[in-house]
Amino acid sequence: MKQKICDFQYYIFDIDGTLTRYRETVKAENFLHRNFLFPVLRDMMVERGMGRKEAEDGILKVTEQVVFWDYTDIVSAFGLPAKEAYDRMWEWHRNNLEAYDDAVEMAKRLFKEGKTLFIVSNNPYSGCCMKLRVCGLADEFGSSWFRRILGTDRLRGCKCEPGVWQRAVDQIPVDPAEICVIGDNPLEDGELPRRCGVGKTILLPRGKCLRGIDYGNEEERNV
C-alpha cells in the first residue's frame, strides 16, 4: 500500500529550489568565488581599509583553511562587526530571494499537524537561516519550525557528495523508513536519500520545462 505524505512523522525539506528561488536580479557575474554573499563581506573589508584583491584573496584563504566554513568564519577572521555583517547579508537575501508559497504552506501545515521537520541543505547554517527567514520560517537567531538545520558545515559537504546523506539520516534517531524527503532535485533529493533507506521522496516539479528533467511518477510528484 502506498503511503501518503501525511502518513509520515518525520520530514526533511530542501531549501534551494524547494522553499526559495532566486529572483532575476541574481547574476553569476556578480558572484565572488562562485558565491553571492562573499561580495557583501568583501565590500565591508574594503570599507575598513583593506585592498579589494587582498580582501578577495583573504576570503578565499579562509574557505581553503576552513573547508566546511560558515559565513561567520569570515566575519570572525577579519574582525567584521557581526550585526552589521548579518544585516547586510540579510538585506541581500531580502532583495534577491523569494519564497515558493506552496512548499512554505506545506511545511507550516505539517508542523501544525505535529510533524517533526528538518532541513538538509547545500548552504551553511547561517545561510540556511537567512533563506528560511525569507519564507517566514526563521529569524536572525534560528528556526522554531525545524528541529535541526543540517547544512554543509554540519554535514561536511554538499548533498551530492559521498556519505553526506547518510550522515544526515543518522542525525535523526528513527528508522529511515519513517522519513519523507521533500525537494526538487532528482538526484540530491530523490535517488541519494532513497539509497539511505528513507521511506518516501517527493520531488516538486520546479522549472520542469526549462530543465527538461523527468521528475518521476505521479505518486512521487503529487502531494
N, C-alpha and C positions, 0 to 999 in steps of 0.2 A: 504494500500500500504506500502510495506517495505521501510524504509529509508536506503539509502546508507551512508557510512562513511562520504562522502564529503557533505552530506546534513546538517550536524550539524555545529554550530558556535563555540561551547564550548566543549573542550576535556580534560578529566582528564587522565593522564598517571600514571601508577605504575612504580617503578624503578626495584626492585629486581626480576629477572626472566623475566622481560619485556624489559627493556632497558639495563640492565647489568647482567652479570653472573660471578661467582667466578671461578677462574682457579683451576686446580687440586692441586696447591701449598697450598691451604687453607685447613687446617686440624683442626678439632674441638679440638684436644688435645692441640693445641697451644693457645686456647682462654683463657681469664680470665673472670670469672663471666659470661660466655657464650657470650663474646663479643670479637671481633677480634682486636679492636683498644686499648682496655684497657692495653694490654701488652706494647704497644708503650709508653703510658703515664707512666705506672709503671716503665719502664726502665729509663725514664727521671728522675723520682723521685729518683730512686736508685743511678743514676749517680750523683745526687746532695746531697748524703749522707744519704738518708732515707733507713732503712732496708727493705728488699723485702716484708716480711709479713706485716710490718707496712704500706707500700705503697699499697699493695693489699687490706688490711682491710680499709685503708683510702678511696680508690676509691669506695669500696662497701658502705661505710658510706655515701658518697656524693650521691650516687644513691638512697639510702634509704631516705635521708633527702630531696632531690630534686627529687620527684617521676618522673616528666616529664623532665628529665635532657637533656642537650646537652653536647657534649664533652667540650665545652668552660666552663661549670660549673666546671669541674675537673681541667682544666688548671688554672682557677681563684682561686679555693680553695687552691691549693698548690703552687701558685706563679710561675708557669712554664712560661718560655718565650713564648708568644703566637705564634710568627712567626716560631720559631723552632718547636713547637708542631705541628702547621699546616703542615709545610714542611715534617715532619716525618710521620704524618698520611697520607698526600697526597702520599708520596713515597710508603707507604704500598698499597694504592689503585692502584697506577700505576703498581706495581709489581704483584698484585694478582687479579685484575679485568679486564674484557674485555667487550666490548660493543656488543650488538646484533645489527648488522648493519641494519637489516630490520626495526626494530622499531625506530631506530635513524633516518633513512631516512624518515620514515612515519611522525615523529614529525617535522622534518625540512620542509617536503613538506607541511604539514598542516599550519605551521607557515607562510611560504612564500605565501600561498593562503589567508592569512589574518585571519586565525582561531585563537581563543583565547585558550591558553593551560595552564593547571595547573598540579601540581604534588600532589598526595596523597600517602604517603609512611609510612612504618613502621620504618623509620630512623628519627633521629632528624635533624633539619635544616642543620647543618654543614655537617653531614653525607650525606644528600641528595645532597648537593652542590659538595662534593668530588666525589660522584658516577656519577653525571651528568657531571663533568669535564672529567671523563674517556671517556664519549660519545662525547665530544666536545660541550656540551650543557650548560656549565657553566664555570666560572673561580673561582679564590680564593675569589671573592667578591660577587658572586651570579650568577644569570642567567637572560639573556635578552630574552630567549626563552619562559620562563614560567611566567605568570602573577603573580601567587602565588605558593609558595612551602609550602605545608601543611604537616609537619612532626609530629612525636609523641609529641614533646614539644608544638606544636601549637594546636593539636587536643586532647591532654591529653589522649593518649592511642594509641594502635595499631588498625588496621582496623577491626580485628575480634571482638573487644570489643563493648559492647552495647553503642550506641549513637555516636560513632566516625564518622561513615559515615554520619549521619545526620548533625553533626557539620561541616563536610567537605562540604556537599552540601549547607549548609546555609552560607558558606563563599563566595558563588558565587551568587550574587543577580539577578538570572534569573529563569525562570521556569525550574525545574529539567528535564522536558521532552525535553529540548533543549540541554542537556548534554549527551555526549557519553564517556563511560569509557573504557579505553584500558589497559588490564592487562593479567595475566596468571593464576590467582588463581580462581577456580570456585566459591568459597565462598566469598573471600575478594574482588574480582574484578568483580564478577558476581551477585550472589544472594543478597548480602547485599546492594550494591548500587541500585539494582533494587527495593528493598523494599522501598528505599527513593525516588523512582519515576523517576530515570534517564531514558532518552529516549532509550538508547541502551548500551549494553556492548559487547565488542569484546574480546574474550579470545584467546591469541596466544598459539598454542599447543607446548609449550616448554617441552621437555622430556616426551612426551606423553607415549611412550612405557615403559620408565623407571618407571614412577609413576603409570601407569595403570589407569589414570584419564580419564573420559569421558568429553571432552571439549565442549559438546553441539552440536547443529545442525549446518549445513553448513552455514546458514545465519549469525550465530554468529561468526563462526571461520574465514570465508573468508573476506579479506579486499582488 
